Amino acid sequence: MSNHHELISKIFRETKTVAVIGLSPDPNKPSYQVAAFLQSKGFKIIPIYPKEDFILGQKVYRNLEDIEERVDMVDVFRKAEFVPEVLKQIEKRGDVKALWLQLGIINDEAIDRARKLGLNAVQNRCTMIEYEKMENL
């Protein structure tokens, strides 16, 4: 992709299902607000969180490996040091097309590795903000 706009547009066009790693049940947390926004735009949200049974009306999973349905994008709300483990889980799945690291999450090595695996990869950007920008073009 020649620029971030094209890459981001491609990710949103190709994404129907988003696994949100670190999706908090707290409506005041950014992960909840972003996931609720994406859900309102028609994306299916699959929460990944260590506790809770349901968040945003969706069954909560403990990790990517437990999800039986297809996942198009993984949206990460965990610290950068957890991203290599997320990538291992993505590799095992084989169906994920995009890795998105939220604002403040930067792991250049993991992003490079994700791209080598053929994933569309974005870091240090908010899916909600970027979707809104795209809508307003």
N, C-alpha and C positions, 0 to 999 in steps of 0.2 A: 504494500500500500504506500502511496506516495505521501500521504499526510494523515494526521490523526482524524480529521473529519471523515475522510473516506473509510478508514478502518472502523471507526465508531458507527458510522451509518451501516456498514456491512454487518457488523455484529448485531445491531438491533434488527435489521431485516431478516437475518438468519436465525434469530432466537425466538423460541416459543416458551421454553422451560428454563427457569433460572434456579439453581441451587444456591442458597445464600448461607455461606458459612459464617457463623457468629451472629445469626439473626436473634436478637434479644426479644423477649416477650414484653419489654418495657416500651410503651408507646412514645416515651420521651427520648429514646435512644435513636441515633441516626440510622442504625441498621433496620430498625422497625419502620421508621418513616420512609426510607428509601424502598424497602420491600413492599410496603403498602402502596406507595406511588406506582411502582412497576406493576403490581397486581391490578391497580385501577386502570392501567393502560392495556390490560389484556394478557399480560405475561402470567404463566403459571409459576407460582413461587413454591419452592421446596425448602423449608427451613432445616438447617443443620445447627444443632445446639445441644449442649450436654444434659440439659434438663428439659422439662415440659413435655407434654404429649401433643399439644396443638398450639400453633402460633398463626395468627391471621387466618384461622379456620382450616389450616393445613396440617397434616400429620408431620410431626417433627422426627427427623432422623439424627442419629449420633455421628454419622460420617457418610461420605459419598458412596462407599462400598455397599451400604445397606439399601440404597435407592434402586428399586427394580425398574422404574420407567426411565426413558431416555432423558438425558440432561444436555441442553444445548450450551449453556453458559454457567460458569461457576463464578459467583460474585463474593469476594473475600473481605470480611470485616474482622480479620484477626491480624496480629502483629506479623511483620515481615518474616521473622524467623520461622513461622509456621508454614510458609508458602511451599518450601521444598516437599514437605509431607503431603500437602494438598496436591502437588504435581504428581507425586507417586500414585495417589488415589485416582487422579485423572487418567494417568497412563494405564492403570489396571482396567478402567472402565472402557476406554476406547471410543466413546460416543461424544464426548465433550468437544465443542468447536472453539470455545472462547474462554479465556481466563481474564477476570477483571479484578484488579486490586484497587480498593477504594482510596479516597483522599488520605494522604499521609502514610500510605503503605507503599514502600519502595523496596524492591528486591531485583536489581538489574540482572543478576545471575539467573534467577528463577524465570524472569521474563524472557531472557535469551534462550534458556532451555525450553520454555513453552513454545516459543516460535520455531525452534528446531524440531519440536514434536508436531509441528503443523498447526498449532493453535493461533488464533487471533488473540493477541495479548495486549492489555492496557494496564497501566499502573498510575497511582496517584491522581485518580480522577473519580468523580462521583457519577454513578449511573443515572441518578435522577437529574442532576444538573446537565449532563451531556444529552440526555433524552429531551429535556426541555429546550436546549439550544437547537437541537435537530428539528424539533416541532416548529420552532419559531423562524426557521429559514424560509 
